[in-house]
Amino acid sequence: MEDAESVVAVKTPENNAQQKVAKSTWNEFAAEAKLISLIFLPMVLVTTSQYLLRFASTLMVGHVGKLYLSGAVLAMSFTNVTGFSFLFGMASALETLCGQAYGAKQHKKLSVYTYGAIISLLLLCIPVAILWIFMEKFLILIHQDPLISHEAGKFSIRLIPALFPYAILQPLVRYLQSQYLILPLLVSSLATLAFHVPVCWAFVYKFNMGSDGAALAMGLSYWFNAIFLGLYAMYSPKCADTRAPFSMEVFGTIKTFLRLGIPSALMICLEWWAYEVVIFFAGIMKNPQLETSVLSISITVAVLHYFAPFALGVAASIRVSNELGAGNPKAVRMTVWVVMVLGVIEVSISAAVLFSLRHVLGRAFVSDNQIVDYVRRMTPFICLTMALDSIQGILSGVARGTGWQKLGAYVNLGSYYLVGIPVALLLGFLVHLKAKGLWIGLVSGALVQSILLAIITSFTDWKKEVMFFT
């Protein structure tokens, strides 16, 4: 009896210690999950409202006529590939620079880095604008329909005024994100959407400007958003600590920004371009209208879901960069675990809902029974894409927060252009799986991308990363 009591007496303190550790870990996990959610949920609305701005423009142009719609869609695809995606990608370098500076309490550096980014992106807009001016000739050169090319050329020229505010807007978004100032981003995005819809409607229909009016409305809306956030950054008391006057130090940061910005742009653009390439291949298949329609619907569904993992990736980028700058490797590790758990929960629910709706999914876009049935058969692959997008979207955010943009660019190059697109061509054309084969190719690329990013993240020594940045 005494022996038994002594055993209990010895084990009890150990059990208590284990319980305390478990409780402490759970409390840390719950606290991190709450902080991630406060970033994630508003950012879903921010990214959705930004997407709806372009969607609303396309929708209104679609009611003007098929030719105008075809020109606008082609122009938006071209301008996204050659301009907006570059600006968006390069601005992502600030997720590393501003995030780590804020974590290290080097608050004034946030303004300095942001000024340097804005100058760099505005200069980049000049060659991009020149390219857009000659877009019609380029499209005719690659054997696009002359009438559609003419309308697309006009639309891209009208979009040039949207390019410059976009170059200002994206650095401002990263500047505020790094300080956890998500609410002004949400308010500005919703206000911009509320501004854009009536203005676009008035330009397109009231003033009979057609697709030209939609392009000009987008320019005004981007200026509205950029001015809104610019005024907030200049006058809000919450930005007082990070606000700094313009100085010569700004020009010294441009080299640092470009060193991260160029691979950051490639990291994002290489992935986006892969989807554009696959749609192009669908257009040269037999029965291109059917194959292109199915792929367009599939990509639209995948993009609509991608707002969630992208927002989680933004939250991961903010938290990882802040904690690296603050020198907290344990907190970085906890952030990675939390965002991955939240990502698995979110995509499991989304994929289950989508799969249950597979018989009616196509009817949300078209009434053609052949396309509806094709989309039904594509739904399992779309669900798989959503799962992989969730993994790579979150881990890409971790990569941006850590400063792995160059490594991420190599991963995306190998994943999509050495694996994804070759597999898509093989299955789509040689095996005759058509659109399904092209999509399986994209899934293959996303799978390789997710595996590589997961391996890199899993084997990272966060203590060494902290030592590197502190």
ZAMARGU-4260 file (C-alpha; in steps of 0.2 Angstrom, whole numbers, plus 5000, padded with zeros to 4 digits):
<rodrens>
0) 5000/5000/5000 | 5014/5012/5004 | 5023/5007/4988 | 5007/5011/4978 | 5005/5028/4987
5) 5024/5032/4983 | 5021/5028/4965 | 5006/5039/4964 | 5016/5053/4973 | 5030/5052/4961
10) 5019/5051/4945 | 5007/5065/4950 | 5019/5080/4948 | 5025/5073/4931 | 5007/5071/4925
15) 5003/5089/4931 | 5018/5096/4922 | 5012/5087/4906 | 4995/5094/4908 | 5001/5111/4911
20) 5012/5110/4895 | 4997/5103/4885 | 4986/5117/4892 | 4999/5130/4888 | 5001/5124/4870
25) 4982/5123/4867 | 4981/5141/4874 | 4994/5147/4862 | 4986/5138/4848 | 4969/5146/4852
30) 4977/5163/4854 | 4986/5162/4837 | 4970/5155/4829 | 4960/5170/4835 | 4974/5182/4828
35) 4974/5173/4812 | 4955/5174/4810 | 4955/5192/4813 | 4966/5194/4798 | 4959/5180/4787
40) 4940/5184/4788 | 4941/5203/4783 | 4955/5198/4769 | 4942/5186/4761 | 4930/5200/4759
45) 4944/5212/4753 | 4950/5200/4739 | 4932/5196/4734 | 4927/5214/4732 | 4942/5217/4722
50) 4938/5203/4711 | 4920/5209/4709 | 4926/5225/4703 | 4933/5217/4687 | 4918/5205/4686
55) 4905/5219/4687 | 4914/5228/4672 | 4914/5212/4662 | 4896/5208/4666 | 4891/5225/4660
60) 4901/5225/4644 | 4893/5208/4641 | 4876/5216/4639 | 4883/5228/4626 | 4887/5215/4613
65) 4897/5199/4610 | 4911/5208/4600 | 4914/5220/4614 | 4913/5206/4627 | 4926/5196/4618
70) 4937/5211/4616 | 4936/5216/4634 | 4939/5198/4641 | 4954/5196/4629 | 4961/5213/4635
75) 4959/5209/4653 | 4968/5193/4651 | 4982/5201/4642 | 4984/5216/4653 | 4983/5205/4668
80) 4997/5194/4662 | 5008/5208/4656 | 5005/5222/4669 | 4993/5220/4684 | 5001/5203/4689
85) 5018/5210/4688 | 5014/5225/4699 | 5004/5214/4712 | 5019/5201/4712 | 5032/5214/4715
90) 5022/5223/4728 | 5022/5207/4738 | 5041/5210/4742 | 5034/5222/4755 | 5026/5208/4764
95) 5044/5202/4769 | 5052/5220/4771 | 5038/5229/4780 | 5032/5214/4790 | 5050/5210/4797
100) 5053/5229/4800 | 5037/5230/4810 | 5041/5215/4820 | 5059/5222/4824 | 5050/5238/4829
105) 5060/5248/4815 | 5043/5257/4812 | 5050/5271/4801 | 5057/5259/4789 | 5039/5254/4783
110) 5036/5271/4775 | 5054/5271/4768 | 5051/5254/4760 | 5034/5259/4754 | 5040/5275/4746
115) 5053/5265/4737 | 5041/5252/4731 | 5029/5265/4724 | 5043/5274/4714 | 5049/5257/4707
120) 5031/5251/4702 | 5027/5268/4694 | 5043/5267/4683 | 5038/5250/4678 | 5021/5256/4672
125) 5029/5266/4658 | 5035/5251/4648 | 5020/5242/4652 | 5009/5256/4645 | 5019/5257/4629
130) 5016/5238/4627 | 4997/5240/4629 | 4997/5254/4616 | 5003/5241/4603 | 4992/5227/4610
135) 4981/5227/4594 | 4996/5224/4583 | 5003/5211/4594 | 4987/5201/4594 | 4985/5201/4576
140) 5003/5196/4574 | 4999/5180/4584 | 4984/5177/4573 | 4970/5183/4584 | 4953/5188/4576
145) 4956/5206/4569 | 4939/5213/4575 | 4942/5206/4592 | 4960/5212/4592 | 4954/5229/4588
150) 4942/5230/4602 | 4954/5222/4614 | 4967/5235/4609 | 4955/5250/4612 | 4951/5242/4629
155) 4969/5240/4634 | 4973/5258/4630 | 4958/5264/4640 | 4965/5253/4655 | 4981/5263/4655
160) 4974/5276/4668 | 4971/5261/4679 | 4989/5255/4679 | 4996/5270/4689 | 4984/5270/4704
165) 4986/5251/4705 | 5005/5254/4706 | 5002/5265/4721 | 4988/5255/4729 | 4997/5238/4730
170) 5011/5245/4741 | 4999/5254/4752 | 4989/5238/4755 | 5005/5229/4761 | 5010/5244/4771
175) 4994/5243/4781 | 4993/5224/4781 | 5010/5223/4790 | 5003/5233/4805 | 4987/5223/4806
180) 4977/5237/4800 | 4965/5226/4790 | 4949/5236/4794 | 4953/5251/4783 | 4957/5239/4769
185) 4940/5231/4771 | 4931/5248/4771 | 4941/5255/4756 | 4937/5239/4746 | 4919/5239/4749
190) 4918/5258/4747 | 4927/5256/4730 | 4915/5242/4724 | 4900/5253/4729 | 4908/5268/4720
195) 4913/5257/4704 | 4896/5249/4701 | 4885/5265/4698 | 4900/5274/4689 | 4903/5259/4677
200) 4884/5257/4674 | 4883/5276/4670 | 4898/5276/4658 | 4893/5260/4649 | 4874/5263/4647
205) 4869/5281/4652 | 4883/5289/4642 | 4884/5276/4629 | 4902/5273/4631 | 4901/5254/4630
210) 4917/5244/4634 | 4927/5260/4634 | 4917/5266/4649 | 4920/5250/4659 | 4939/5252/4657
215) 4938/5271/4662 | 4927/5266/4677 | 4940/5254/4683 | 4954/5267/4682 | 4943/5279/4692
220) 4939/5266/4705 | 4958/5261/4707 | 4962/5280/4710 | 4947/5281/4722 | 4954/5266/4732
225) 4972/5272/4731 | 4968/5290/4737 | 4957/5282/4751 | 4971/5272/4758 | 4984/5286/4755
230) 4974/5298/4765 | 4972/5285/4779 | 4991/5282/4779 | 4994/5301/4780 | 4982/5306/4793
235) 4977/5291/4804 | 4984/5291/4821 | 4986/5272/4820 | 5000/5275/4807 | 5009/5289/4817
240) 5023/5277/4823 | 5026/5271/4805 | 5024/5287/4796 | 5040/5295/4790 | 5044/5310/4778
245) 5051/5307/4761 | 5070/5307/4761 | 5085/5302/4751 | 5085/5286/4761 | 5071/5280/4750
250) 5082/5278/4734 | 5093/5267/4744 | 5079/5255/4747 | 5075/5253/4729 | 5089/5240/4726
255) 5083/5230/4741 | 5065/5230/4735 | 5069/5225/4717 | 5080/5211/4724 | 5065/5203/4732
260) 5052/5211/4720 | 5057/5203/4704 | 5058/5185/4710 | 5042/5189/4720 | 5033/5194/4704
265) 5040/5178/4695 | 5034/5167/4709 | 5016/5174/4707 | 5016/5176/4688 | 5023/5159/4683
270) 5008/5151/4692 | 4995/5163/4685 | 5002/5162/4667 | 5001/5143/4668 | 4982/5144/4668
275) 4982/5156/4654 | 4993/5145/4644 | 4981/5130/4647 | 4966/5140/4641 | 4975/5145/4625
280) 4978/5126/4622 | 4960/5123/4624 | 4956/5135/4611 | 4966/5126/4598 | 4957/5109/4601
285) 4943/5101/4591 | 4927/5109/4597 | 4936/5123/4605 | 4920/5132/4612 | 4916/5117/4622
290) 4933/5114/4629 | 4936/5132/4633 | 4919/5134/4641 | 4922/5120/4653 | 4940/5125/4657
295) 4934/5143/4660 | 4920/5137/4672 | 4932/5126/4681 | 4945/5140/4683 | 4931/5152/4688
300) 4926/5140/4702 | 4944/5137/4708 | 4947/5156/4708 | 4932/5160/4718 | 4938/5147/4731
305) 4956/5153/4731 | 4951/5169/4740 | 4950/5159/4756 | 4968/5151/4755 | 4975/5167/4748
310) 4968/5177/4763 | 4975/5163/4775 | 4992/5165/4765 | 4991/5184/4769 | 4988/5181/4787
315) 5003/5168/4787 | 5014/5181/4778 | 5010/5195/4791 | 5012/5184/4806 | 5028/5175/4800
320) 5037/5191/4795 | 5032/5200/4811 | 5038/5186/4822 | 5054/5183/4812 | 5058/5202/4814
325) 5054/5200/4833 | 5065/5185/4834 | 5052/5173/4840 | 5055/5156/4831 | 5043/5147/4842
330) 5029/5159/4837 | 5033/5156/4819 | 5031/5138/4821 | 5015/5140/4829 | 5008/5151/4816
335) 5013/5138/4802 | 5003/5125/4812 | 4988/5136/4815 | 4986/5142/4797 | 4988/5124/4790
340) 4975/5117/4802 | 4963/5131/4797 | 4966/5128/4779 | 4962/5110/4780 | 4946/5113/4789
345) 4941/5127/4777 | 4945/5117/4761 | 4937/5101/4768 | 4920/5110/4770 | 4921/5119/4753
350) 4926/5104/4743 | 4912/5093/4751 | 4899/5107/4747 | 4905/5109/4729 | 4905/5090/4726
355) 4888/5088/4733 | 4882/5102/4720 | 4891/5094/4705 | 4875/5090/4696 | 4869/5108/4696
360) 4886/5117/4696 | 4887/5119/4677 | 4869/5127/4677 | 4875/5142/4687 | 4885/5147/4671
365) 4876/5139/4656 | 4861/5130/4651 | 4869/5119/4638 | 4867/5101/4644 | 4883/5095/4636
370) 4893/5108/4646 | 4884/5105/4662 | 4887/5086/4661 | 4906/5089/4657 | 4907/5101/4672
375) 4900/5087/4683 | 4913/5075/4677 | 4926/5089/4680 | 4920/5092/4698 | 4931/5079/4707
380) 4947/5087/4699 | 4941/5104/4704 | 4939/5098/4722 | 4957/5091/4721 | 4963/5108/4714
385) 4955/5117/4728 | 4964/5106/4741 | 4981/5109/4733 | 4977/5127/4731 | 4974/5128/4749
390) 4991/5120/4754 | 5001/5130/4741 | 4992/5147/4744 | 4996/5146/4763 | 5014/5140/4761
395) 5017/5153/4748 | 5011/5166/4761 | 5024/5158/4773 | 5037/5159/4759 | 5033/5178/4756
400) 5034/5182/4775 | 5051/5173/4776 | 5059/5180/4761 | 5060/5164/4750 | 5053/5173/4734
405) 5068/5167/4724 | 5066/5149/4730 | 5047/5150/4727 | 5050/5156/4709 | 5061/5141/4706
410) 5048/5130/4713 | 5034/5137/4702 | 5045/5136/4687 | 5048/5118/4689 | 5031/5113/4695
415) 5021/5121/4681 | 5033/5122/4666 | 5043/5106/4669 | 5029/5095/4675 | 5011/5103/4674
420) 5011/5110/4656 | 5020/5095/4648 | 5008/5083/4657 | 4993/5094/4651 | 4999/5093/4633
425) 5002/5074/4634 | 4985/5070/4642 | 4975/5083/4633 | 4982/5080/4615 | 4991/5063/4614
430) 4980/5054/4626 | 4964/5063/4620 | 4957/5068/4637 | 4955/5085/4630 | 4950/5098/4644
435) 4950/5085/4657 | 4968/5081/4652 | 4973/5099/4652 | 4966/5101/4670 | 4975/5085/4676
440) 4991/5093/4670 | 4987/5109/4681 | 4983/5097/4696 | 5000/5089/4693 | 5009/5105/4693
445) 5000/5111/4709 | 5004/5094/4717 | 5022/5096/4714 | 5022/5114/4720 | 5013/5109/4736
450) 5025/5095/4740 | 5040/5105/4737 | 5034/5120/4747 | 5029/5108/4761 | 5046/5100/4761
455) 5055/5116/4762 | 5044/5123/4776 | 5045/5106/4786 | 5064/5106/4786 | 5066/5124/4790
460) 5076/5128/4806 | 5066/5143/4812 | 5080/5147/4825 | 5092/5149/4811 | 5080/5160/4801
465) 5078/5171/4816 | 5097/5173/4818 | 5098/5178/4799 | 5085/5192/4801 | 5090/5199/4818
</rodrens>
